[in-house]
Amino acid sequence: MRLNQYIAHHSTYSRREADKLIQEGRVSINKRIIQDFSYQVENQKVYVNDKLLKEREAYTLIVYNKPKGELVSKKDDRGRKTIFDSLPKRFAHFTPIGRLDFASEGLLLLSDDISVVTKLMESKLERVYLLKFSGFIKERVFDTMESGLNLEDATKGGHFKSPIQSMEFSPFLGYEVIKNTKKFSKLKVIINEGKNRELRRFFSHFGLEILDLKRIAYGFVSLNNLPSGKVRFLTRGEYNKLHQFLQGDLEAKY
């Protein structure tokens, strides 16, 4: 790995900041100052300002803006399109972090490290969604969003093959009413769980049909302007927050 890449990957410095450190003679290997940005680091100890740079585990996280009409699955026995039909082949071995159903869209995280996948899936990081409904949302729905709900029969809104019968819904972390009319309504909601079709099951209990469901944020990662069907790597800032999260220092803030 090139020296400037190595520094950026294993620290909080950006590539540009790494270049400046190298240029200023503040980077050394085997007690020798290295000022060549393209120097290849191979099983060597790198020092920045005379401090050893500790290697971070090598893993990658990507953001995919999943369109409607794709399954979050490796393959489908009915021949339907999956996310791996659209993702570049170099990501074929990645594992999705949570799921979005066939009719849902938006932010989907994937990683090549199963331990990272597990920690993010089991976390209480916030998940933010934009929802569009057919019809008017009554006040009792908002009251229940704030108080939580325990359903013995939560099959409505779930997949017909799902074995899940009952479900407990924790209070929503927050919500914003964007529009609420007799014809259709829009909400922005924040939850911190990822249960099977949780939002569809919750609102189906009140006779509300979700027309559109789009996830726009997962913890410290936001969809922003990523086009539908496109993929991107995490930014340096997002990677820094991911490292904090994996070290147990971040989750309480999200």
C-alpha positions as CSV (number, residue, x, y, z in Angstrom):
1,M,0.0,0.0,0.0
2,R,1.3,3.5,-0.8
3,L,2.6,5.4,2.2
4,N,0.0,8.2,2.0
5,Q,-2.8,5.6,1.6
6,Y,-1.5,3.6,4.5
7,I,-1.5,6.7,6.8
8,A,-5.0,7.7,5.7
9,H,-6.4,4.2,6.2
10,H,-4.9,3.6,9.6
11,S,-5.4,7.0,11.2
12,T,-7.8,10.0,11.2
13,Y,-5.7,11.9,8.8
14,S,-7.0,12.5,5.3
15,R,-4.9,11.6,2.2
16,R,-4.1,15.3,1.7
17,E,-3.1,15.6,5.4
18,A,-0.9,12.5,5.0
19,D,0.8,14.1,2.0
20,K,1.6,17.1,4.1
21,L,3.0,15.1,6.9
22,I,5.3,13.2,4.5
23,Q,6.4,16.4,2.8
24,E,7.3,17.9,6.2
25,G,9.4,15.0,7.1
26,R,7.2,13.9,10.0
27,V,6.9,10.3,8.8
28,S,9.5,7.6,9.4
29,I,10.1,3.9,8.7
30,N,12.9,2.0,10.5
31,K,14.2,5.3,11.9
32,R,14.5,6.7,8.4
33,I,12.4,9.7,7.3
34,I,10.4,9.0,4.2
35,Q,9.3,11.8,1.9
36,D,8.1,9.7,-1.0
37,F,4.3,9.7,-1.1
38,S,4.3,6.5,-3.3
39,Y,6.6,4.5,-1.0
40,Q,5.2,1.0,-0.7
41,V,4.6,-0.1,2.9
42,E,5.0,-3.9,3.3
43,N,4.9,-5.3,6.8
44,Q,6.8,-2.3,8.2
45,K,6.2,-0.1,11.2
46,V,5.3,3.5,10.3
47,Y,5.8,6.4,12.7
48,V,4.0,9.7,12.5
49,N,5.5,12.4,14.7
50,D,7.6,9.7,16.3
51,K,4.5,7.7,17.4
52,L,3.8,4.3,16.0
53,L,0.8,4.1,13.7
54,K,-1.3,1.1,14.8
55,E,-2.8,-0.8,12.0
56,R,-6.6,-1.0,11.8
57,E,-8.2,-4.2,10.7
58,A,-8.7,-4.3,6.9
59,Y,-12.4,-4.2,6.1
60,T,-14.6,-2.3,3.7
61,L,-18.1,-0.8,4.1
62,I,-20.2,0.4,1.2
63,V,-23.4,2.3,0.8
64,Y,-25.9,1.1,-1.8
65,N,-29.0,3.1,-2.8
66,K,-31.3,0.1,-3.3
67,P,-34.1,0.7,-5.8
68,K,-37.6,-0.8,-5.5
69,G,-37.9,-4.2,-7.2
70,E,-34.7,-5.8,-5.9
71,L,-34.3,-8.5,-3.3
72,V,-31.7,-8.2,-0.6
73,S,-30.5,-11.7,-1.3
74,K,-27.8,-13.6,-3.1
75,K,-30.3,-15.3,-5.4
76,D,-34.0,-15.9,-5.8
77,D,-35.8,-19.2,-6.6
78,R,-38.4,-17.2,-8.5
79,G,-35.9,-15.5,-10.7
80,R,-36.5,-12.0,-9.4
81,K,-33.7,-9.4,-9.5
82,T,-31.4,-9.2,-6.5
83,I,-29.1,-6.4,-5.3
84,F,-26.1,-8.6,-6.5
85,D,-27.4,-8.4,-10.0
86,S,-26.9,-4.6,-9.9
87,L,-23.8,-4.3,-7.6
88,P,-20.4,-4.4,-9.3
89,K,-18.9,-7.9,-9.3
90,R,-16.1,-7.0,-6.9
91,F,-18.7,-6.7,-4.1
92,A,-20.2,-10.2,-4.8
93,H,-18.8,-11.5,-1.5
94,F,-20.1,-8.6,0.6
95,T,-22.9,-9.2,3.2
96,P,-25.9,-6.8,3.6
97,I,-26.4,-5.2,7.0
98,G,-30.1,-5.7,7.6
99,R,-32.6,-5.8,4.9
100,L,-35.1,-3.7,2.9
101,D,-38.0,-5.6,1.4
102,F,-38.7,-6.0,-2.4
103,A,-41.0,-2.9,-2.5
104,S,-38.7,-0.7,-0.3
105,E,-35.8,1.5,-1.3
106,G,-32.9,3.5,0.0
107,L,-29.8,3.1,2.1
108,L,-28.4,-0.3,2.4
109,L,-25.0,-0.9,4.0
110,L,-22.8,-3.9,3.1
111,S,-19.4,-5.1,4.4
112,D,-16.8,-7.8,3.6
113,D,-16.3,-8.4,7.4
114,I,-19.0,-10.5,9.0
115,S,-18.1,-9.3,12.5
116,V,-18.7,-5.7,11.4
117,V,-22.0,-6.8,9.8
118,T,-23.1,-8.5,13.0
119,K,-22.2,-5.5,15.3
120,L,-24.1,-3.0,13.1
121,M,-27.1,-5.2,12.7
122,E,-27.4,-5.9,16.4
123,S,-26.8,-2.2,17.4
124,K,-29.3,0.4,18.5
125,L,-28.1,2.9,15.9
126,E,-30.9,5.1,14.6
127,R,-32.6,4.1,11.3
128,V,-34.3,7.0,9.6
129,Y,-37.1,6.4,7.0
130,L,-39.4,8.5,4.8
131,L,-42.9,6.9,4.5
132,K,-45.8,7.7,2.2
133,F,-49.3,6.4,3.1
134,S,-52.6,6.1,1.5
135,G,-55.0,8.1,3.7
136,F,-55.1,10.2,6.8
137,I,-53.1,9.3,9.9
138,K,-55.2,9.6,13.1
139,E,-54.0,10.9,16.4
140,R,-54.1,7.5,18.1
141,V,-51.4,6.3,15.7
142,F,-49.0,9.1,16.8
143,D,-49.9,8.3,20.5
144,T,-48.9,4.6,19.9
145,M,-45.7,5.6,18.1
146,E,-44.7,7.5,21.3
147,S,-45.8,4.8,23.7
148,G,-44.9,1.5,21.9
149,L,-47.1,-1.5,21.0
150,N,-47.3,-5.2,21.7
151,L,-49.2,-7.2,19.1
152,E,-50.1,-10.8,19.5
153,D,-51.1,-10.9,15.9
154,A,-48.6,-8.9,13.8
155,T,-49.0,-10.9,10.6
156,K,-50.7,-8.1,8.7
157,G,-48.0,-6.2,6.8
158,G,-45.6,-9.1,7.0
159,H,-44.7,-11.5,4.2
160,F,-47.2,-14.3,3.9
161,K,-44.4,-16.9,4.3
162,S,-43.0,-15.3,7.4
163,P,-43.1,-17.5,10.6
164,I,-43.4,-14.4,12.8
165,Q,-46.8,-14.1,14.4
166,S,-46.4,-11.6,17.3
167,M,-44.1,-8.6,17.6
168,E,-43.3,-5.9,20.2
169,F,-42.7,-2.4,18.9
170,S,-40.6,-0.1,21.0
171,P,-41.5,3.6,21.1
172,F,-40.3,5.5,18.0
173,L,-37.3,7.7,18.7
174,G,-38.8,10.5,16.8
175,Y,-41.1,11.4,13.9
176,E,-42.0,14.4,11.7
177,V,-45.3,14.9,9.9
178,I,-44.5,16.1,6.4
179,K,-48.1,15.9,5.1
180,N,-51.3,14.5,6.5
181,T,-54.4,14.6,4.2
182,K,-57.4,12.3,3.4
183,K,-55.7,11.3,0.1
184,F,-52.2,10.6,1.3
185,S,-49.8,11.3,4.1
186,K,-46.0,11.5,4.5
187,L,-43.9,10.9,7.7
188,K,-40.2,10.9,8.6
189,V,-39.7,8.4,11.3
190,I,-36.7,7.3,13.5
191,I,-36.4,3.9,15.1
192,N,-33.5,1.9,16.4
193,E,-34.5,-1.7,15.6
194,G,-34.5,-3.7,12.5
195,K,-37.2,-6.3,12.9
196,N,-38.8,-8.1,10.0
197,R,-41.1,-5.6,8.2
198,E,-41.4,-3.7,11.4
199,L,-42.8,-0.5,10.0
200,R,-45.2,-2.2,7.6
201,R,-46.5,-4.4,10.4
202,F,-46.9,-1.5,12.8
203,F,-48.9,0.8,10.5
204,S,-51.0,-2.1,9.0
205,H,-52.4,-2.6,12.5
206,F,-54.1,0.8,12.1
207,G,-55.3,0.1,8.5
208,L,-52.6,2.3,7.0
209,E,-51.0,1.1,3.7
210,I,-47.4,2.2,3.1
211,L,-47.1,3.2,-0.5
212,D,-43.4,4.2,-0.4
213,L,-40.8,3.3,2.2
214,K,-37.3,4.7,1.9
215,R,-34.4,4.5,4.3
216,I,-32.3,7.6,4.3
217,A,-29.9,7.1,7.2
218,Y,-28.4,4.3,9.3
219,G,-26.6,5.6,12.3
220,F,-23.7,7.8,11.2
221,V,-24.2,7.1,7.5
222,S,-26.7,9.1,5.4
223,L,-27.9,8.5,1.8
224,N,-27.6,12.2,0.8
225,N,-27.6,12.6,-3.0
226,L,-26.5,9.1,-3.9
227,P,-28.5,8.2,-7.0
228,S,-30.8,5.1,-7.0
229,G,-28.9,2.0,-8.0
230,K,-25.5,3.5,-7.3
231,V,-22.9,2.6,-4.7
232,R,-20.2,4.5,-2.8
233,F,-17.6,3.9,-0.2
234,L,-17.8,5.6,3.2
235,T,-16.2,9.0,3.6
236,R,-13.2,9.5,5.9
237,G,-15.5,11.1,8.5
238,E,-17.9,8.1,8.3
239,Y,-15.0,5.7,8.7
240,N,-13.8,7.5,11.8
241,K,-17.2,7.2,13.3
242,L,-17.4,3.6,12.4
243,H,-14.1,3.0,14.2
244,Q,-15.5,4.8,17.2
245,F,-18.6,2.7,17.1
246,L,-16.7,-0.6,16.9
247,Q,-14.6,0.5,19.9
248,G,-17.8,1.1,21.9
249,D,-17.5,4.9,22.0
250,L,-20.2,6.1,19.7
251,E,-23.6,4.3,19.9
252,A,-24.9,6.3,22.8
253,K,-24.7,9.5,20.6
254,Y,-26.9,8.0,17.9
